[in-house]
């Protein structure tokens, strides 16, 4: 038995044109359980990740003094959990 049998698979992708080639479209026709969802042009989930790491850099990390990597990790985790 296949683990995803009878279930839809949803994939979120950027709008790169390679995702809409005839080969990809043909593959999607053969695999109707797979559904592609594209992010809007001009926006990207990567922007959100960049913003998140920017906040982490500015808040708990910048100007900090850490005696070890473990202390740095604890500082970041404390910030996230606060």
C-alpha positions, -999 to 999 in steps of 0.1 A, spaced: 0 0 0 13 35 -9 15 59 21 -3 87 3 -29 65 -15 -62 83 -18 -47 116 -4 -39 148 -22 -4 161 -21 -1 199 -21 31 215 -31 38 253 -27 62 266 -53 76 299 -65 66 312 -99 97 300 -117 88 292 -153 104 258 -152 74 246 -131 51 251 -160 69 234 -188 51 209 -210 69 180 -192 58 192 -158 22 197 -170 22 162 -185 35 147 -152 8 165 -133 -19 150 -156 -5 116 -148 -4 123 -111 -38 139 -103 -33 136 -66 -5 162 -68 -16 199 -67 8 228 -73 1 261 -56 22 291 -67 33 320 -46 22 354 -60 46 371 -83 68 396 -64 64 378 -31 83 349 -17 83 328 15 120 334 14 114 370 22 97 359 54 127 338 64 150 367 57 129 389 80 129 362 107 167 359 107 170 397 106 150 399 138 170 372 154 202 390 145 191 423 158 174 412 190 191 383 208 224 381 189 239 414 180 260 430 206 258 398 227 288 381 243 286 344 243 310 321 261 301 291 240 279 279 212 255 264 237 251 298 254 243 313 221 217 286 213 201 291 247 199 328 242 182 323 208 158 297 222 149 319 252 141 348 228 119 325 206 101 312 236 95 346 252 
